[in-house]
Amino acid sequence: MEAIGVKLWQALVSGLSVGSIYALIAEGYYITFITTGALNFGQGEFLMIGALFGLTCYITLGFPYAVAIFGAVLLTSLMGIGLERIAIRPVMRHALSLSWVLSTVAVSIILKNAAVQLWGPEQIKFPSPFGAGVVHIGSAGIFPQELFIIVAAIGTVIALQVFLKRAVLGKALMAVAFNRNAAAVMGINVKRMVVLAFVLSSALAGIGGVLVAPITFAWAYMGTVPGIKAFAAAIFGGLENPIGILIGGLVIGLLEQVFGIINSNIKEGITFLTVLLILAIRPSGLMGRKEIKKV
């Protein structure tokens, strides 16, 4: 019984750490969706670029971990501008166009190939700034990096919400999300706000990459699965509800770690099956808004 308790406690911490990364990436889906109705399906690859560039800053160039995080955020933010200009803006001129789906998928494939050429296809160890030791809480050994991920990722999500609700730029962005025509009449530069949305979305993924790489590996294909799970978290929590998205990411992270105790080979399948069953009962997500149609 004690061994099961230790495993459950470790699964809880691991689930919260991984789930907070899913939530961080998923908040990026939320920002671009409410402002443009589009999603960046290359979000996982932005996480990967953040991790590999952060590794370069931290190990190759010898910068402190905090500088590596800043470097990853700066690079992915600039990439977000490029994504909006090249892959989103040209195809969003037609209201009913869904070409952005193919555009963002194409960007993700390009980024994977570029990463293989720059950093190689192998998995690279990203040493944690907190060392390889564990913190013993009771009988369970917890990596300090996992605790740091929980605090940093959830703190970033909260800071983002404060920015959107309190800062002038954040309020302008939310005004565009609410009604872009009215926002334009009020003097808000809609195009700049759309660019800002993709900058924030890409930066969130970049932060996630530098945070999660020390507990996994940094490599060219590390972003695919987290990108899919983050999208699942966004749908599961409610794509237009940032708090629901945060809860959705944490729930998915916890489910996969707890199911991993039972059977590590089928944990992801069981996790997504559980999500599908819940969505069958509540299609709008845990905290999604139900659409009311007039007949």
SVG drawing of the C-alpha trace seen along z (x, -y; Angstrom):
<svg xmlns="http://www.w3.org/2000/svg" viewBox="-38 -56 67 58">
<polyline fill="none" stroke="black" stroke-width="0.4" points="0.0,0.0 2.8,-2.4 4.4,-1.8 1.1,-2.6 0.8,-5.8 4.3,-6.8 3.5,-6.2 0.3,-8.1 2.0,-11.1 4.7,-11.1 2.1,-10.7 0.2,-13.7 3.3,-16.0 4.3,-14.7 0.7,-15.1 0.5,-18.6 3.9,-19.6 3.1,-18.1 -0.5,-19.2 0.6,-22.8 2.7,-22.7 -0.3,-21.5 -2.3,-24.3 0.4,-26.8 0.5,-25.8 -3.3,-25.6 -3.6,-29.2 -1.9,-30.1 -4.7,-28.4 -7.1,-30.4 -5.5,-33.8 -5.4,-33.3 -8.8,-31.7 -10.7,-34.6 -9.0,-37.2 -8.9,-35.6 -10.9,-32.3 -7.7,-30.6 -5.4,-28.1 -1.7,-27.5 -1.4,-23.8 2.4,-24.2 2.2,-25.3 4.0,-22.1 6.9,-22.9 7.3,-26.4 7.7,-24.5 10.4,-22.4 12.2,-25.4 12.0,-27.1 13.6,-24.0 16.4,-23.6 17.3,-27.3 17.1,-27.5 19.5,-24.5 21.9,-26.3 21.8,-29.4 22.2,-27.5 24.8,-24.9 26.6,-26.0 26.7,-29.7 26.9,-29.3 24.1,-31.8 22.2,-31.5 18.9,-29.5 16.9,-32.7 18.6,-34.2 17.9,-30.9 14.2,-31.3 14.3,-34.9 16.1,-33.9 13.5,-31.2 10.7,-33.7 12.3,-36.3 13.0,-33.9 9.5,-32.3 7.9,-35.8 9.6,-36.8 8.6,-33.6 5.0,-34.4 5.2,-37.6 6.5,-35.7 3.8,-33.1 1.0,-35.7 2.5,-37.6 3.3,-34.6 0.9,-31.8 -2.1,-33.5 -2.7,-37.0 -2.7,-36.1 -5.3,-33.3 -7.6,-35.0 -8.7,-37.6 -11.7,-35.4 -14.0,-35.0 -14.9,-31.3 -11.3,-30.2 -9.8,-27.4 -6.5,-27.5 -4.8,-28.5 -5.1,-24.9 -2.8,-23.7 -0.6,-26.8 0.1,-26.2 0.6,-22.4 3.1,-23.3 5.0,-25.6 5.2,-22.8 6.7,-20.4 9.2,-23.1 10.3,-23.8 10.8,-20.0 13.0,-19.7 14.9,-22.9 15.5,-21.6 16.8,-18.3 19.3,-20.2 20.4,-22.5 20.4,-20.3 20.3,-16.8 17.6,-14.1 18.9,-12.8 17.5,-13.4 19.6,-15.9 19.8,-16.0 18.8,-19.4 20.3,-19.5 18.1,-21.1 19.4,-24.2 18.3,-22.6 20.6,-19.6 19.7,-15.9 18.8,-15.4 15.4,-14.9 13.4,-16.5 12.0,-13.9 8.4,-14.7 7.5,-11.8 8.6,-8.6 8.3,-10.1 11.2,-11.7 10.2,-14.7 12.5,-16.5 12.8,-20.2 12.3,-21.0 8.8,-19.5 7.9,-21.8 9.4,-24.8 7.4,-23.9 4.1,-23.9 4.8,-27.3 6.3,-28.9 3.7,-27.6 0.6,-28.4 2.2,-31.7 2.6,-32.6 -1.0,-31.7 -2.2,-33.9 0.1,-36.8 -1.3,-36.5 -4.9,-36.9 -3.9,-39.9 -2.2,-41.4 -5.4,-40.8 -7.7,-42.3 -5.6,-45.2 -2.9,-46.3 -3.9,-48.8 -2.6,-46.5 -4.4,-43.5 -7.7,-45.4 -7.2,-46.4 -6.6,-42.8 -9.8,-41.7 -11.7,-44.5 -10.7,-43.1 -11.7,-39.6 -15.1,-40.9 -15.9,-43.0 -13.1,-43.9 -15.3,-46.4 -16.2,-48.3 -12.6,-48.1 -11.4,-49.6 -13.9,-52.5 -12.5,-53.2 -9.1,-53.7 -7.6,-50.3 -5.2,-49.0 -6.8,-45.6 -3.9,-44.2 -1.4,-45.0 -3.5,-43.3 -3.7,-40.2 0.1,-40.1 0.3,-40.6 -2.0,-37.6 0.3,-35.3 3.4,-36.8 1.9,-35.9 0.7,-32.5 4.2,-31.6 6.0,-33.0 3.9,-30.7 4.9,-27.7 8.6,-28.8 8.4,-29.1 6.8,-25.7 9.7,-24.2 12.4,-25.5 10.5,-24.5 9.7,-20.9 12.9,-19.9 14.9,-19.3 12.4,-16.5 12.3,-15.0 14.7,-15.6 15.2,-18.3 14.9,-17.1 13.2,-17.9 10.1,-15.8 9.4,-16.6 6.6,-19.0 4.1,-16.9 2.5,-15.0 2.3,-18.0 0.8,-20.1 -2.0,-17.5 -2.6,-17.1 -2.6,-20.9 -5.3,-21.2 -7.2,-18.4 -6.9,-20.4 -8.2,-23.5 -11.3,-21.7 -11.8,-19.7 -11.7,-22.9 -13.6,-25.1 -11.7,-26.9 -13.0,-30.3 -12.5,-29.9 -8.9,-30.4 -9.7,-29.0 -11.4,-26.0 -8.3,-25.5 -6.0,-25.6 -8.2,-23.0 -8.4,-20.9 -4.6,-20.8 -4.1,-19.8 -6.8,-17.1 -5.3,-15.6 -1.8,-15.6 -3.1,-14.0 -5.1,-11.3 -2.2,-10.2 0.1,-9.9 -2.4,-8.1 -3.3,-5.7 0.4,-5.2 0.6,-3.5 -1.9,-1.0 -0.4,-0.4 2.2,-2.7 1.7,-1.2 -2.0,-2.3 -2.1,-5.4 -2.4,-7.8 -5.2,-5.8 -7.1,-5.6 -6.6,-9.3 -8.0,-10.3 -10.9,-7.8 -11.8,-9.4 -11.7,-12.9 -13.9,-11.7 -16.5,-10.2 -16.6,-13.5 -16.9,-15.5 -19.8,-13.2 -21.6,-14.2 -20.6,-17.9 -19.5,-18.8 -18.7,-22.4 -16.1,-21.3 -15.9,-21.5 -16.4,-25.2 -17.3,-26.0 -20.3,-28.2 -23.3,-26.5 -24.6,-28.0 -28.3,-29.0 -29.9,-28.9 -33.1,-30.6 -35.7,-28.6"/>
</svg>
